[in-house]
Amino acid sequence: MEEKNRIPYKIYLEENEMPKAWYNLRADMKEKPAPLLNPATGKPMTAEELSVVFCDELIKQELDNDTRYYEIPQEIRDFYKMYRPSPLVRAYCLEEKLQTPAKIYYKFEGNNTSGSHKLNSAIAQAYYAKKQGLKGVTTETGAGQWGTALSMACAYFGLECKVFMVKISYEQKPFRREVMRTYGADVTPSPSMETNVGRKILAEHPGTTGSLGCAISEAVEVAVSSEGYRYVLGSVLNQVLLHQSVIGLETKAALDKYGIHPDIIIGCAGGGSNLGGLIAPFMGEKLRGEADYRIIAVEPASCPSFTRGTFAYDFCDTGMICPLAKMYTLGSGFIPSPNHAGGLRFHGMSSTLSQLYHDGYMEATSVEQTSVFDAAEFFARTEGILPAPESAHAIRVALDEALKCKETGEEKTIVFGLTGTGYFDLKAYEAYNDGRMVDYIPTDEEIAASVAKLPKVE
Amino acid sequence: MEEKNRIPYKIYLEENEMPKAWYNLRADMKEKPAPLLNPATGKPMTAEELSVVFCDELIKQELDNDTRYYEIPQEIRDFYKMYRPSPLVRAYCLEEKLQTPAKIYYKFEGNNTSGSHKLNSAIAQAYYAKKQGLKGVTTETGAGQWGTALSMACAYFGLECKVFMVKISYEQKPFRREVMRTYGADVTPSPSMETNVGRKILAEHPGTTGSLGCAISEAVEVAVSSEGYRYVLGSVLNQVLLHQSVIGLETKAALDKYGIHPDIIIGCAGGGSNLGGLIAPFMGEKLRGEADYRIIAVEPASCPSFTRGTFAYDFCDTGMICPLAKMYTLGSGFIPSPNHAGGLRFHGMSSTLSQLYHDGYMEATSVEQTSVFDAAEFFARTEGILPAPESAHAIRVALDEALKCKETGEEKTIVFGLTGTGYFDLKAYEAYNDGRMVDYIPTDEEIAASVAKLPKVE
């Protein structure tokens, strides 16, 4: 540990070193992500068409493939200062316990009450909704991180907030619901009887445990049919990746401060919000040919969109009322096995990340959840942080890469995203502690059946 | 907010500015806290007598009223670096929302997986237990913060950890138990059938919801009767206040860095671990006549040892097997009403703080829990942190003092201890959100009946 005197356990940027602008990765992509399509016409969605669903300023960000930097409004920067900068942690204890020559860092986004990075985009989306003079927003939440983050953001700006929470999470995580209620949000288990699409899904699949895609449909329906409301989304969209770039920008600034060049960057991937944010400035350098990094997306074996999905246009929601996005997808009807713990349960993947993966700029791998929880427990006991199951996907692969270094003797520098904490995932930890946790890998037939229903696009 | 440019939202010390020694407040007290007495002989406990229960090095710290500073062992300082320094937060948002001229700061100890300041002493006690070659330690936990902290500390040093958890908390907080299990601890609801004292209490009070005093008795019994085990305690004791001085030392260093002099320092008080730690260096200055501060202890109206207890020798435990301590006490048989949420449920108060309060160096006040949760919700929505109910006691009084400043126009500087987060207290938040939370103030008769049973001491 000769470096201990040089690099602290936790690198915190000063307030004046925090990013003043978000970075729009798309500006540096030669192959831009495919546009959202109107499912009725098969044509790219216009800003006007999108304005029924989304806030105006966010649509601008969504469609803008060219502007490299977006200044972060002062109100959002002030909010960021309440819980950011997040620490970049040197995992000295992990290195010692593994006896690896690898140098391991993680960017820890869990030190805020929402418990994850989701707040970075929630506060931005709430800000633009407020600025537009809206009354409230609707959204969906799976594991509950996004819903909690949005509730906090809406409370801060005095906006109403209606959350459709995937039913299985709603039942397994009553305390998530209470946090949202404490922040004044209205929380409904999805599918519900409150919407046409919810009633339709319940009629077709009585007893369903719900899915993100289904909750999205309900939230969009309510937003579109309620005066002064719009819909907001915590992942997948380009705008979300833009806001989340604050993670990567802070990470890079902290590394640069100490002259550290990462060899491998690892992030968990559901819809891509954390991964896209964490890798943004590094991927930018890679796209511009200024530097090279090995970038690894880690997804659950039970919901493997990158590694086993199809790169095609698909609906973002189960009810098929949203625009079509070109992405790696398992089909909008795909619902992960009920024993799947935590988030990362979306059937598709960010169009931006899908394009980058398709073009060979990054790798993807999938891991099974018992091995994810092995990593989570080891990490908790060693680094003193109880990780969210989502985050533990990245931990699993970081440990594996560090152990490879141990074999080869290579002193690689590994950076991974520790997106959040597991305080609301203790039902899953309990199953793991009791030895009741099982893995589930969908069969080829299941995935093929779901993908067969992809919409036809010219 | 003209100061925004000068004082950041969060003041983090650099790693090399972190305290290298704990401060022993007793060294500066003219009237020392009364010694622990052997209940059998009525004489002060000797180190030898205590060594059956406690670790040797900790006994030395417990009995030492003279040494001003204890160097923090390097292993503990390394562990501290994983989650410390904790931020001293300038509550700009709170000030703006309250429209108060007061300047409000809080020292936030919740950014670690145990969720509170308890880890500061847990890691110290685990370290000395390990150094002594012990196999494991036993303890009690009420709300669960201390048990979680000790589980983490024991996992780090590879010690066994047996926790007796007050039954009502065990039932209301299954997820606390799972965190402890994830860290490898053994958790038993108290009173249990595993100990003589537990069986006796259950026979006398079938259906009891348990108390800290009772869980202490069980933990001590198991420690004394198990090979290679000792008992550790998360509050009340002098040694705990010594370790927790790291909170106050960091707070003072951060304030000094920006030339800030606090007028009022506020801490919640159960057994006194956080309050004693937070105020230590400030009280030291006050005792030495170097500076003056208004120091306020805040306790629950349902367990008001300072404000309605008696300053006398009493047992620290219900089973009456522990040494006698001179303290403000409600009687060792006092059990707070079952509707009391969170910690701060100990019948007595640290001997050191009791002496200081008795000698007029600090004030104490009590608050009712619905008003505490009003403050908690307001704080969560404004500052973005869901506080532990314990911490919200200090928030309540900080808000009240800030509102007084609004009336008088005084620009007082208020510092309070935000001891932890409320992620495991959502049953209580649920009761509050549902409007089901009630207050309970013990009657004079109840307290008199409990105090009447105080042991006779010459």
Interface residues (C-beta under 8 A of the other chain):
Chain A: P8 Y9 K10 Y12 E14 E15 D78 F79 K81 M82 Y83 V89 Y92 C93 N111 N112 T113 G115 M152 A155 Y156 P174 F175 E178 V179 R181 T182 Y183 G184 E377 A380 R381 T382 E383 G384 I385 L386 T421 Y423 F424 L426 Y429 E430 N433
Chain B: P8 Y9 K10 Y12 E14 E15 D78 F79 K81 M82 Y83 V89 Y92 C93 N111 N112 T113 G115 M152 A155 Y156 P174 F175 E178 V179 R181 T182 Y183 G184 E377 A380 R381 T382 E383 G384 I385 L386 T421 Y423 F424 L426 Y429 E430 N433
